[in-house]
Amino acid sequence: MGYLAPRVNRSLFAGLVLVSGLALAQAPDSRFSAGGYYRISARPDFQGGNGRLGFWNLYGRLMNEGTYAALEMKLDLLQAPPGTTDIWASLHARIEGGTVSTADPLNGFLSSFRLSQLYARAGNILAPNIVWQLGTQQFFFGDLGLYDFRPAQLFDDTIGLSGRYITEHVDVLLTVGDSGFANRGAQYVPILTAGGAVRVHVNDHFEFGGGGQIGLEPFIAGNRFSSYITPNVRYEDFARREVLRRFLEENPGRFDQFQPPQQAGALNTSWRAVGYVGFGGFGPLRWNNFFARYQRLHPQNFYSDTFMGQNVTVYTADLTRDRYGLQLGDEAQFNLIQDRLDLAVAGLFGTDRDFADTIVASEMNRQYMSVVARFQLYLTSVVHVLLEGSLAQERSLNGNLFRGSFDSIFRSSQGLPDTRGLEFGDQNLRNTLQLKTGLVLNPTGRGIYNRPSIRLLYGFQYSTMHAAFGNAFAERIDQFNVFSPSTTIAWHHLFSLESEGWF
């Protein structure tokens, strides 16, 4: 197709303003649409837990997620007849949050919801087959449905402008914007972000893609939120929040000589690279998605350090710039017996590293892997039987992070608790097994991901960590805890009546 007539060959901003004004005068009644998602459950927990089977979705999203609701709205500002290259424009907004009255501790308060996406889209301005987007810029290649993860995701932290070239076989995205508010919040500094993605749809059986983004933080002299460092800080003192204490021990009575902040020696940067391969339509294999992500996190800013009534600000850009994450995920969907039995199986591997930290046992230095399999047996088109199992292992790379029993405090650090914070438990591995089963009612028919679903489920978890679920037990490593179970809790059982759906 050729370029549009000169009358529309103008700036994108002017085009958006123009089509918005036209829409107010000529928009048809059907220009507004909305859709969304909900998840709600009743899970009384008689073991001191919070109604979730385990700690997080590494064991599969089923029974490890709580209440959630989302509403996505679209307003057509200017509509184009199908099959034409006329200008079109639309406005999109998404509101979401994780609470419903009486179903969770937040009790449905709207303060727990947020406007997570707001953007305008316009097509066929400047050239055909190009979609412009101004506002939030979230982009992802697909989902690991059993985990509810999106490893191959870009620009979820970016506000800006993108152009997307879309054809039957090739999809190209280029984005520029700012990620400062997402990364720093009230301590905002601009983080200039740019990148893109490409998806190639070879045929109905195979497609692939990849992309990346980079964020650069310019130094702004005099801006207290900019990339400063406090020189000569040892990592252990930073980890313990004892920088001022150590300085005063080494320099008694010299609080006024605590070193002022200096400009960071290197530019604060962060980046992310993602990849995707999808294939299917072979025999019982419906589709397989493989995702990969490798990223460098953006350095942190500062914290307040207090000792003996004195207070200083410790700037940490140099101490937090070596944090990386790798995540690989795959999910395959099979039709094992036509109209009778489906299977979805997924695997996940990840590692998080903070190379500056070689002493603290934490989730910033860990490795994890898991596999989840879900069978769905169709008794009728509406009544189904679900069976899901998962195996997972989490490894702390900097020593002990997990407690093997309620009294494991007496078997770590030579029988004494590490009250100063470099170690939490007595083991560096957490192995977890989960199994869930029950009845599913799917009014829309067969399919593991068909919605809405009404489920009555029973699930259990076995973990090598004591009380490996959100709970109300005392977690302080202290032999004088008043609230302490008298036996180790390795098993966790839950019944769940829940509903989930898209609309």
N, C-alpha and C positions, 0 to 999 in steps of 0.2 A: 504494500500500500504506500501511497505517496504521503507527503507532509500535508498538514491542514492548510486551509486558506490563510493568507496573511492577517486577516482580521482577528485570529485567535493566537497568532504567534507573538505572545507577550510574556511577561514574567509570570511565574507560577502563582505568586501571591496575588497579583491582580486578577488572575483567572479564578482563584478561589473566591475572592471577594465578589466578582461578577456573577458566578454561578450561584452563590449564596443569595444574592439579591434577587436573581431571577426566580429562585425556588420559592421565595416568600410570596411572590405574586402568582406563580403558575403551578405550584406543586399539586399533584393529585392526592386524593384522600388516602391512598394506600402507600404513601411514601414512608411510613413508620413501621418498623418491625422490631421484635424483641425475642430473645431466647435466653436460656440459662441452664443452670444445673443446681441440684440440691442433694444433700446427703444428711440423713438424720437417723439416730439410733437410740435405743434404750438398752443399756448394758449394766445392770446392777452388779457391783463388784464386791464380793464378800471376803476378799483377801487383802483389803486395805489399798486397793488400786484405784485408778482414776477412770476406769471404763475402757481402757485400751489394752490389748493383749500383750504387747511388747513396747519397746522404746520408740521404734521408728519403722519406716517403710522398707528397710532392708529385708524384712521378713515377709514382704508382700503388703500391699496397701489394705487388704481385707482385714477388718477388725483392729487395724493399727492406726486408723484415721478416725478423727472425730467429726463433729457436726460442721457442715459447710454449706454455703449458698452463694450463687453468683447470678447476676443478671447482666446480659449484654444487649445493648440497644443500638439500633441503626436508624438514621433519618436520611432519606434520599433528598439531597438538596437540589439535584438536577438529574433527571432520568434520561437515558438514551435508548432509542428503539433497539431491540435485539438485532445483532448482526451488522450494526452500523459503527462508524468511527466518530460519532458525535461525542461532544464533551459530556461527561457525567461527573457527579460529585456526591459524596455522602459524608455524614458525621457519625462517629462511633464512640460509644462510652461503655465501660465495664465497671460494675460495682460488685465487690465480693468481700466475704468475711467468714469467720469460723465460729459462729455462735447462733443459737436459737434459744428462746426462752424456755427454761426448765430442763434443757438438754445438756447443759455444760456449765462450768463455773462462771462464765462471762454473762450468762443469763439473757442473751439476746440483745444487749445494749448496742445501739447503732454506732457508738464510738469504736466498736470492734470491726466495723466495715470501712472500706476505703474505695475511693475512685482510682482503681488500679490502671485503667487505660482510658485515654481520651485522645482522639486523633481525627483529622479530616483526610479523606481520600478523594482524589480526582483523577480521571482517566482521559486519555487522548488529548491532553494539553501539550503543545509543542510537537508531539509525535504520537502515532498510533501505537497500541500495545504497551504503552508505558503508564504505570500507575504511580502517582505521587502520593506520599503520605507525610503529613505534617502533624507532629505531636509525639506521643509515646511510640516506641519503635520495636516492640517485642516481636521476635521471629524465631521459629523453631521448625525442625524438619519432621518431627513426629513425637509420639509418646511411647514410653514403656508402660503399657497399660496396667500390668500386674503390680508395678511399683508406684505408679503415678509420678514418674520422673520424666524429665526432658533433658537428657544429657546434651543433645545437640541444639542448644539454644543460644541466641545472640541478641544483644541490644535490649535485654530486659531491664537494664539500668540506664537507658539512654532516652533523652528527649531531643528531637531534632527533625531532620528532613531526609526522606529516602526516595529513590526512584527505583521502580521494579519493572523490568522488561519481561513480559510473559507471553510465551508462545506454546504451542502444543508440546514441544519437546524440550525447550530450554526456558529456564526461569533464572534471571539474573537480578540481584539486589545490591544496591550501593547506598550506604547510609553515612551521614555526618551528624554530629550533635554534641551534647554535653552530658556527662555522667556524674557531675559533681554532687547534686542533691542526693542521688541514690546511694552514693558511697560515703558521703560525709554528713548528710542531714543538716542540722543547724550550724555545723562547722563548715559551711559550704565554701569550696573553692572550685573554680572551673576545671573540669577534666575533659579536655577536648577528645572526642571519640570518633573514630572512623573505621569503616570496614565494609564487608560485603559477603555475599553468599551466592553460590551457583547450584542449581539442581538440574540434572539432565534426565529426562524421561525417555529411555531408549525405546521401550515398548510396554505392553501390559504385564510383562513378566520381570522387568528389571529397570531400576533407576538408581542414581547415586548423586551425591552432592557433597559440598564442603564449604567452609567459609571461616571468617575470623574477624576479630575486632581488636583495636588497640586504643588505650587511653593514655593521654599525656597531660601531666599537671604542670603548667608553667609556674615558676616561682614569682611571687609578688612580694616585693620587699615591703616590710611594715605590716603586712596582713598576718595577724597572729594565727590564722588558720592555715597559712601556707606551709610549704615543706621545710620546716626547721628541724634541727636535731639538738639534743642536749649532749655535749661531748663527754667522752670518757665514762660512759655508763656501762657497767658490766651486765650481761644478760641475766644472771641470777638475781641481781638486785632489782632489775626491771620486773622479772617474773614474780618476785616476792613483794613487789611494791615497797622496797626498802632503799630506794636511791638516796633520799634525803637522810635517812638514818645512817647509812654507811658513810656519807659525806661528813656528817657531824661527828661521827666516831673517829674519823681520820683527821678532821680539822675542827677540834673543839672550839666553840665560841666564834666561829667564822661563818655564820649563816649568811651574812651580807656578801660573802665571796663565792657563793654558789654560782657556778658558771652560767652565764646567760645563753639563750639559744643562738645557734648559728645556722646559716643556710646549709641545707643538705648538699653533700658533695656530688650527688648524682640526681638526675631528673627522676621524679616519681612517675613510674609507668606501670601499666597493667595490660594484660592481653589475654585473648582466648582464641583457640583454634578448635573447630568442630568438623566432624565428618559423618557421613551417612551412606549406607547401602541398603537398598530394599529389593527383594525379589520374591516371587511366588507364582501360584497358579500351576504347580507341578504335582500331579497326583493328589495325595491328601493334604499337601502343604498349601494353605490358602495364601499366607504372606509371612515374610520374615523381615524384621527391621533390625539393623545393627547401627549403633550410635557410638561416637567417641568424642571426648572433650579433654583438652589439656589447657590449663590456664595458669596465669600468674596473677595473684590477688593484688589489689592496690594497697600501698603502705598505709598504715594507720597514722593518726595525727598526734595526739598527746593525751596525757592523763594527769590528774592532780595527786601529788604525793604529800602525805602529812606525817609529821613526827614531832612529838613533844610540843604540840600547839603551833608549830611552824608549818607553813605550806608552800610548796613550789609546784610549778608546772614542768613536767618532764616530756620533752618532745621525742617521738619514737620512730620517725621515718626510717632511720638507718637500721633499727632493730626489727622492723616488720616488713622489709621489702623482699625477703626471700621466701615467700609463702606460695606454694604451688599445689595444684590439684589435678589428678587424672581420674577419669571415669569412663568405663567401657560397659555398654549394655546391649543385650540382644534379646529379642522376643519373637517367637514363632507361634503361629496359630494353625492347628490341624483339624480337619474333619475326619475322624477315625472311622465312624460308621454313619453313613448318610442318614440324616434326620434323627439320629439316636445319641451320638456321643462326639463331643468336641473336646479338644485339648489345647490349652495355651501354656507354653513353658518359656521362662525367661531366666536370664542370668545377669549378674551385675558384679563388676570388679572396680574397686577404687582405691586410691591412695592419696592422702593429704600430707604434705611435708612443709615444715617450717625449718629451713636449713640453718637459721640462726639459733634455733632452740635445740640444744642437745641434752637438756637436763630435766625438762618438765614432762610428765606423763599427761597427755591431753589429746583431744580429738584433732588437734592441729598436726599431730604426728601419728598417723594410724594407717592401717591397711584393712580393707574389708572386702568380702566376697560372699555371694549368696546365689542360690537357685530356687526358683518358685515354679510349681506346676499346678495348674487348675484343670480338673476334669468337670465337665457338665453333661449329665445324663438326662435325656429328654423323655420323661414318662409320657407326657403329651406335649403339644406345642406350647402350652402355658405352664405346666407343672414340671419343674426340673429338680434334679438332685445335684448338689455341688460338693466337690471334694478338692481341697487345696492343701498342699504341704510345702514347707520351705525348710531349707538348711542354710545357716549363715555362720560365718566366722569373722570376728573383729580382733585385730591385733594392734596393741599399743607398741609403737616403735621406740619409745623412750622410757621403758620400764613399766612398773605396775600401775594399772588404771582401774582394775576391776577387783571386787571383793568376792571371794569364793564362798564365804559363810558369814553368818551374823557376828561371829566372834573372831573373824580373820584379822582384826586389829592386833591380836596377840601373836600373829605369825608374820607380820610385816615389820620392816625396820628394826630387826632384832627384838621383836616383841613389843615395840613402842610405836604409837601413832606418829606419823610425820605431820605434826601440827603446823609446820611452816610452809607446807603446800606443794612440794615437788612430787609427792607420791600419794596415791589415794588408797590402793588396795594391796593385795598379795599375789596377784597374777596379771599377766599381760595379755591373756587371751579370753575372749568371751565367745563361746559356742552356743548357738540357739537353734532349737527345733520347734516348729509350729505346725499344727494340723487343725484344719477347720472343715466342718461338714454341716450339711443341713438342706432344707427345702428352699427353693426359689420359685416365686411366681413372676413370670414375665408376660404381661398382657399382650405385648407386641410380637410374641413368638420366640422361636429358637435363636440362640446366639449368646455366646459368653458376654459380649458387650452390648447386647440389646437392652434398652431401658424404656420405661421404668422397671425396676425390680423391687420386689418385696421379699426379704430373706429372713428366715428363722434359722440361726446358726449356733453351733457349739464349737468352741475352739479351746485348745490347750497349748501351752508353751512349756518347754523344758529348757533351762539355761544353766550353764556352769557358773553364772554369776548369781549371787544372792539377791533375791527380790528384783529381778531384771525387768521392771515395768514401772511406769509412773505410779508413785505410792506416797502414803502419808507417814512412812517410817522415818525416824531420825537418821540422817545420813552423815552426821558429824562423826569423824573418827576419834572417838573419845571413850575410854573404858567406863566413864561415869555417866553415860547416856541414861536418862530416866526412862525414855520410851525406846525399848529395844525388844524385838521378838526373841522368844526363847529357843527357837529352832531355825535352821536355815530354810529358806523358801526357794526351791528350785523349780517348782511347778506353779503354773498360773492357769486358772480355768475361768471361762466366761461364756455366758449365753447372751445372744444378741438378737433383738428384733429390730430390723432396720429397713430403710427404704432409700433408694437412690435413683435418680433419673435426670434426663435432659428434657428440655421443653423448648 
